Amino acid sequence: MTVNLKRIYNEAYKNDGKRVLIDRVWPRGVSKEKAQLDEWLKEVAPTSDLRKWFNHDPDKFKEFKKKYKEELKKMKNKMKHLIN
C-alpha cells in the first residue's frame, strides 16, 4: 500500500485517493468542503502532552518521533480500517 503525505492547505484532487486528516486541531482557514476529507482521525494525532513537550523544537524531533511511535502502537485498532 502506498501512502502519500499532503498538507491540508494544498489543493485536493480527485486522484489523491482516500484523504485522512491526522491532527487534533482543525486547521485554520480550511473549510470542511475545501478539505474534501474522507475522515478526520484526531485521536491518532500526537497527544496534547506530547505536542506541548515537543514545542516544534528541532532538537527534540528524534525523541518526539520515538514517543509518537509508542503512542501509535497503543492506537492500532483505531487505524486498522485504513488498510482494508
Backbone as CSV, one residue per row, in Angstrom:
resi,resn,N_x,N_y,N_z,CA_x,CA_y,CA_z,C_x,C_y,C_z
1,MET,0.842,-1.173,0.000,0.000,0.000,0.000,0.894,1.244,0.000
2,THR,0.557,2.178,-0.829,1.283,3.429,-0.900,0.548,4.495,-0.098
3,VAL,1.305,5.237,0.685,0.743,6.343,1.452,1.438,7.609,0.987
4,ASN,0.666,8.590,0.608,1.205,9.883,0.216,0.820,10.913,1.265
5,LEU,1.768,11.740,1.612,1.506,12.812,2.568,1.267,14.102,1.805
6,LYS,0.304,14.850,2.294,-0.032,16.101,1.637,-0.521,17.079,2.694
7,ARG,-0.096,18.304,2.588,-0.568,19.313,3.523,-2.037,19.624,3.239
8,ILE,-2.795,19.851,4.270,-4.215,20.157,4.138,-4.430,21.463,3.373
9,TYR,-3.426,22.333,3.381,-3.537,23.617,2.696,-3.324,23.499,1.187
10,ASN,-2.808,22.359,0.722,-2.655,22.137,-0.715,-3.988,21.722,-1.318
11,GLU,-4.164,22.033,-2.565,-5.421,21.729,-3.249,-5.682,20.223,-3.290
12,ALA,-6.945,19.844,-3.116,-7.355,18.442,-3.193,-7.664,18.084,-4.640
13,TYR,-7.237,16.887,-5.042,-7.501,16.397,-6.391,-8.234,15.066,-6.308
14,LYS,-9.008,14.765,-7.331,-9.774,13.515,-7.347,-8.869,12.289,-7.260
15,ASN,-7.668,12.374,-7.824,-6.783,11.209,-7.808,-5.914,11.137,-6.540
16,ASP,-6.231,11.921,-5.529,-5.500,11.872,-4.256,-5.716,10.552,-3.530
17,GLY,-6.789,9.879,-3.818,-7.121,8.672,-3.064,-7.862,9.054,-1.801
18,LYS,-7.857,8.154,-0.832,-8.543,8.413,0.434,-7.811,9.530,1.165
19,ARG,-8.558,10.530,1.589,-7.965,11.685,2.268,-8.330,11.640,3.751
20,VAL,-7.291,11.522,4.590,-7.469,11.404,6.030,-6.624,12.476,6.714
21,LEU,-7.258,13.254,7.560,-6.549,14.267,8.339,-6.173,13.659,9.687
22,ILE,-4.882,13.734,10.023,-4.393,13.270,11.320,-3.895,14.510,12.058
23,ASP,-4.768,15.120,12.813,-4.437,16.322,13.581,-5.508,16.504,14.639
24,ARG,-5.140,16.912,15.823,-6.122,17.088,16.903,-6.916,18.372,16.757
25,VAL,-6.347,19.339,16.055,-6.990,20.640,15.912,-7.284,20.890,14.438
26,TRP,-8.503,21.356,14.160,-8.850,21.655,12.770,-7.986,22.803,12.266
27,PRO,-7.410,22.685,11.066,-6.527,23.733,10.538,-7.269,25.033,10.239
28,ARG,-6.670,26.135,10.623,-7.277,27.450,10.407,-7.414,27.760,8.924
29,GLY,-8.524,28.380,8.590,-8.727,28.866,7.234,-9.085,27.805,6.217
30,VAL,-9.339,26.572,6.650,-9.697,25.497,5.720,-11.106,25.023,6.049
31,SER,-12.006,25.180,5.093,-13.373,24.705,5.319,-13.410,23.192,5.124
32,LYS,-14.392,22.563,5.726,-14.532,21.114,5.564,-14.812,20.755,4.103
33,GLU,-15.511,21.640,3.404,-15.789,21.402,1.986,-14.498,21.459,1.170
34,LYS,-13.663,22.443,1.441,-12.411,22.596,0.694,-11.443,21.447,0.992
35,ALA,-11.444,20.968,2.219,-10.533,19.890,2.613,-10.855,18.589,1.890
36,GLN,-12.123,18.362,1.596,-12.569,17.150,0.893,-12.014,15.878,1.546
37,LEU,-12.198,15.784,2.853,-11.687,14.637,3.602,-12.661,13.475,3.597
38,ASP,-12.100,12.285,3.653,-12.901,11.089,3.863,-13.053,10.818,5.353
39,GLU,-12.059,11.295,6.109,-12.065,11.002,7.535,-11.125,11.960,8.271
40,TRP,-11.477,12.244,9.521,-10.620,13.034,10.397,-10.318,12.182,11.617
41,LEU,-9.074,11.720,11.725,-8.672,10.855,12.835,-7.876,11.656,13.865
42,LYS,-8.559,12.536,14.553,-7.848,13.382,15.520,-7.297,12.583,16.684
43,GLU,-7.918,11.457,17.029,-7.447,10.661,18.161,-6.149,9.915,17.863
44,VAL,-5.705,9.904,16.613,-4.468,9.228,16.232,-3.293,10.213,16.170
45,ALA,-3.572,11.478,16.224,-2.522,12.501,16.214,-1.751,12.456,17.537
46,PRO,-0.567,13.034,17.581,0.170,13.073,18.851,-0.682,13.708,19.949
47,THR,-0.557,13.183,21.154,-1.334,13.710,22.272,-0.950,15.166,22.545
48,SER,-1.834,15.863,23.211,-1.562,17.256,23.559,-0.307,17.375,24.415
49,ASP,-0.130,16.456,25.349,1.070,16.487,26.202,2.342,16.347,25.371
50,LEU,2.317,15.425,24.402,3.500,15.224,23.562,3.755,16.442,22.678
51,ARG,2.702,16.997,22.114,2.856,18.187,21.274,3.419,19.356,22.083
52,LYS,2.906,19.543,23.296,3.395,20.642,24.139,4.854,20.426,24.521
53,TRP,5.216,19.187,24.838,6.595,18.886,25.182,7.513,19.174,23.995
54,PHE,7.124,18.747,22.808,7.944,18.937,21.602,8.105,20.421,21.262
55,ASN,7.003,21.147,21.261,7.013,22.591,21.040,7.768,22.999,19.776
56,HIS,7.683,22.195,18.737,8.322,22.467,17.435,9.828,22.699,17.545
57,ASP,10.445,22.066,18.519,11.885,22.198,18.722,12.615,21.133,17.907
58,PRO,13.335,21.522,16.851,14.027,20.542,16.006,14.984,19.639,16.783
59,ASP,15.546,20.133,17.864,16.463,19.320,18.662,15.744,18.166,19.370
60,LYS,14.438,18.286,19.531,13.654,17.244,20.203,12.995,16.278,19.214
61,PHE,13.193,16.505,17.911,12.438,15.722,16.929,12.702,14.224,17.031
62,LYS,13.939,13.816,17.198,14.258,12.383,17.275,13.506,11.726,18.430
63,GLU,13.494,12.369,19.583,12.787,11.836,20.745,11.271,11.915,20.549
64,PHE,10.795,12.999,19.930,9.367,13.136,19.623,8.906,11.968,18.750
65,LYS,9.676,11.673,17.717,9.341,10.583,16.793,9.229,9.254,17.544
66,LYS,10.183,8.994,18.427,10.172,7.760,19.222,8.926,7.698,20.109
67,LYS,8.636,8.790,20.790,7.482,8.821,21.693,6.164,8.701,20.931
68,TYR,6.090,9.346,19.775,4.853,9.266,18.982,4.633,7.846,18.470
69,LYS,5.693,7.179,18.056,5.562,5.781,17.619,5.049,4.907,18.756
70,GLU,5.486,5.185,19.972,4.988,4.447,21.142,3.493,4.703,21.333
71,GLU,3.077,5.950,21.146,1.647,6.263,21.239,0.854,5.523,20.162
72,LEU,1.394,5.504,18.951,0.684,4.860,17.841,0.488,3.368,18.067
73,LYS,1.452,2.714,18.703,1.324,1.284,18.980,0.083,0.994,19.819
74,LYS,-0.277,1.940,20.679,-1.450,1.769,21.546,-2.759,2.055,20.800
75,MET,-2.658,2.594,19.589,-3.852,3.012,18.839,-4.089,2.200,17.572
76,LYS,-3.425,1.060,17.430,-3.541,0.270,16.194,-4.987,0.000,15.803
77,ASN,-5.826,-0.286,16.774,-7.224,-0.613,16.476,-7.977,0.561,15.850
78,LYS,-7.512,1.785,16.065,-8.183,2.962,15.515,-7.778,3.226,14.074
79,MET,-6.761,2.482,13.579,-6.273,2.717,12.216,-6.437,1.519,11.299
80,LYS,-6.846,0.384,11.832,-6.942,-0.849,11.041,-7.786,-0.676,9.788
81,HIS,-8.871,0.052,9.899,-9.799,0.195,8.788,-9.181,0.963,7.604
82,LEU,-8.083,1.662,7.833,-7.459,2.427,6.743,-6.798,1.539,5.705
83,ILE,-6.368,0.355,6.104,-5.670,-0.528,5.161,-6.571,-1.590,4.560
84,ASN,-7.799,-1.597,4.910,-8.742,-2.592,4.342,-9.477,-2.030,3.147
